[in-house]
Amino acid sequence: MNLNFAFVFAAFLSVTEAAIRNRCQANGVVALSFDDGPADYTGQLLNHLSDKKVKATFHLTTQYLTDPNVQETIQRISSEGHLVGLRTEPSWDLFQMSDDQIKASISRQSQVMAEFLGYQPILIRLPYKKYDDRVLRAIESTGAIVTVHNL
């Protein structure tokens, strides 16, 4: 992991304990993240990030991991030093799932990505406004850290 990226990640995680992380603690530090990928333009985005020597977090689903193009893109994301987090699957309705179903689904998704990447993602992005305190507590009990954008 790039030393500057490690600093940004550490600064991001050192925010006081809260259900949702949405800002870095250190002044002048920005955490750049992308959701719901990889997409058709992820390769071009990776080229731009590489040109600028910028690292980002990509919150990915596991639903298309059987696609060789998706596998190649995710491996590139990881090999270029970007952080991979999870994005809940679009088909999940977290309000309708029990706590045990949420925990099992997050754990399963995390394990699938861990087998693919070689490490277990700890950051997770949830659908916009489709969660509540109960859902957050269930997800946090898996060891995942919930993140959202603030800009």
N, C-alpha and C positions, 0 to 999 in steps of 0.2 A: 504494500500500500504506500503510495506517495506520502512523504512526511507532511506536506502542507495539507493534503486531504485528510490525513489522520488527525491533524490539529483541528480542522473544521469539524470533523465527525465528533471528536472528543468535546469540543466546545458546544456542539449541538446537543449532545447527550447530557452535558453537565447542568442543563437547565434544572431548576428546582423541580421536585417531583410533581407531576401533574398528569391528568388522564390523557391529555393530548399535547404533543410537542409541536410547536409552530414557530419557534424562533431560536436563534443562536444566542448564547449568553455573552460571548465576546463581541465588543463593538467592532464594526468594520468587516464582519464575517458574514458570508452569504452561503446558504445551502441551496443548491440548484437541484430540482427534482422533476422527474417526468413520470406520468401515470399511463397505465393501460397499454403499454407497449409489449413487445416492439411493434412498430408500425412501418409502413412503406418508406418513410423518410428517416428512420432511425439511423441508417448507415450514413446518410449525409450529415445528420446531426453529430454523430460520432466523429466524422471528419472535421467538422467545425470546432468541436470541443478539443480535439487533438491539436489542431492548428493553434488554438489559443492557450493550450496547456491548462485546460479547465477540467475538473472532475465533477461528476454529478451522481445523483442517486436515481436509479430507474426502478420504479415500483411496477413489477410485472405479475401477470397472472400465469397460471400453469396450464391453462386450457389448451394452448396450441404447442406444447412442448414436443409433440410427436412430429411436427413439421420441421424438416431439416433446415429450412431457411430461418425459422425462428430459433432453432438450436444454435445455428451459426452466429446469429446476431447476439444472442444472450452470451455465448462464449466470448464474442468480441467485446461486449460491454464489460464483462468480468476481467478478461485478459488485459484490457487497456486501463485497468485500475479504478473503474467506476464501481460504486457500491450498488448491489442489487437488494432491493426490498420487495416485499410482497404487495400485491393489490388483490383485494378480495375478488372472487370470481363474479362476473356480471350476473350470473343466474342465482346467486345467493340472495335471499331476503332475510337479512339478519334479524329483523323484528319478528319473523315467523319461526325462527330457529330457537330451540332450547339452548340453555347455556352449554350443556354437554355436546350438542350438535355443533355449536360454534367452536368450542374447544377442539373437538375432533377434526373439524374441517380445516381450521387454521393449522393444527399440528400436522395433518396429512399434507396440506399444501406446502408447508415449510419443509417437511421431509422430502417431498418430491423435488423441490428446488435444491435442497441440500445435496441430494444424490447427484443432481445434474451439475451443480457448481463446485461442490467440494466443501462448502460451508453453509451453515444454516442462517438464512436472513433473520434479522431481529426487528427490522423496521417494517411497518405495515401501513398501508393507506386504505382507508375505508371509502365507501361510496359517499358522495357529497350529501350531508344531512340525513343519511339513512342509518343512523345509529343513535343509541341513547346510553344512559349511564349503565344499565344492565349489560348491554352489548359490550361496552368498553371494559367493564370489570371482567367479563368472560374472556375477552381477548387478552387483556393484561395478565390474566392468570396463566396463560400459556408461555409467558416470558416475552411476548412481543411488545414492542413500543409503537404506539399509534402516533402517526404524524399527519399533519395537514399543512396546507399552504397558508401563508398569511399575506400574500401579495398577488 
